[in-house]
Structure formats: C-alpha cells, structure tokens
Amino acid sequence: MPTLHLLTGAPGAGKSTLIEHLAPYPFATVDFDELIDPIGELLGMDVRSSSASRVWPGYNRLWVKITALLLRAGEPVLVMCPLTPDEWKDGTAGAEGVPEAVWGRLDCEDADRRARLAARGWDASEIESALADAAELRGVVERGFTTSGRSAAGTAADLAAWVGGPRSTSP
C-alpha cells in the first residue's frame, strides 16, 4: 500500500498556498480547506467556527474516506490538515484501508502567522487561538517544515523530497 503523509499546520502556516507548487510531483496532494467555500462554509455551515465543533469529527471522517479513495491509485498521498495525530486517529476509527500515517508539521514564525491571519481579516482572539494551535502542534509533531523566509516552491521541494521526490520526465 502507498504511503500516507499527513502534514498538519495551524492556520496561517501556508498549507493552501503550497497546493499549486506541489502539482509537479508524483503524488496526490489535498488540503482540508479545499472542500470549504471562500466564505468558510461547507453544506451551509461555517465549519471553521468553533460553534461548528460538533461537526468536526464528521468532517474529519469525510477526509479519511477521501484519503482512502486517493490511496487506491497506488501512489503516495499528502494530506494537509489542521489536525493532531490523535484527532486523525479518532477520525480513522472503524475505517478500513487507511494505513498508518507519516506525520509532518508545516509551520512559520509567530510574527508571520499574525501578519498572514490579520491580512485575512482575523480578529485578535482568532489569531491568538491559531498561535495556541501552532504551539500545540509543535509539541506533538516533531518533523517540521517552515514557510518563514522561504519561497513556496522551496518549501514544496522539501515536502516532495519527504513524500516521494520529483516527478520523472521520462516516458
């Protein structure tokens, strides 16, 4: 079975920005945010809001199923998500065909995160919550990749080397 790589990261780390830079590589890459519309909704609910926390386990299980479907292609899969390993484990409970995951953490300097989230219009309490999430993830996922002071293409190349290397151009 192909390898599943989970790249966690708190809001503002750069997960969504990296999608287009990972396209040249020989693995499927998806981001939890890709199912959410531009105003933060999925099926009419703002799933990013803490008021939606009751649906988060179901949303996580949906991604576990999507991941299992992608793995059927026989290639490595990189899933970018805001989850901890324990939250992923809860989402995979009872699911079939999902292998153990290799974990990495996408991160950035706290000052960069503040600036990125402020540019999105986040208020101070939302930014502080994201900073707390980043601190928690630093404590539970050792392998880290930074987006601070780096180009998105450079970070993507590091991730590609971790997941499976560059796409071959030979026939």
FENDA-V260914 format. One record per backbone hydrogen bond with DSSP energy under -1.0 kcal/mol. CO is the residue of the C=O (numbers start at 0). NH is the residue of the N-H. If there is no record, write none. Layout:
co->(CO CO)
nh->(NH NH)
This chain:
co->(2 3 4 5 6 7 9 13 17 18 21 24 27 29 30 31 32 36 39 40 41 44 44 45 48 49 51 54 55 56 57 58 59 60 61 62 63 64 65 66 69 70 75 76 77 78 79 80 83 84 85 86 87 91 101 103 104 106 108 109 110 111 112 113 114 116 117 122 123 124 125 126 127 128 129 130 131 132 133 134 136 142 144 146 150 151 152 153 154 155 156 157 158 159 159)
nh->(76 101 78 103 80 105 12 17 21 21 24 26 77 79 33 34 35 39 46 36 44 41 46 48 51 52 54 58 59 60 61 62 63 64 65 66 67 68 69 70 72 73 27 4 29 6 31 8 87 88 89 90 91 94 5 7 144 146 112 113 114 115 116 117 118 121 120 126 127 128 129 130 131 132 133 134 135 136 137 138 140 104 106 149 154 155 156 157 158 159 160 161 162 163 164)
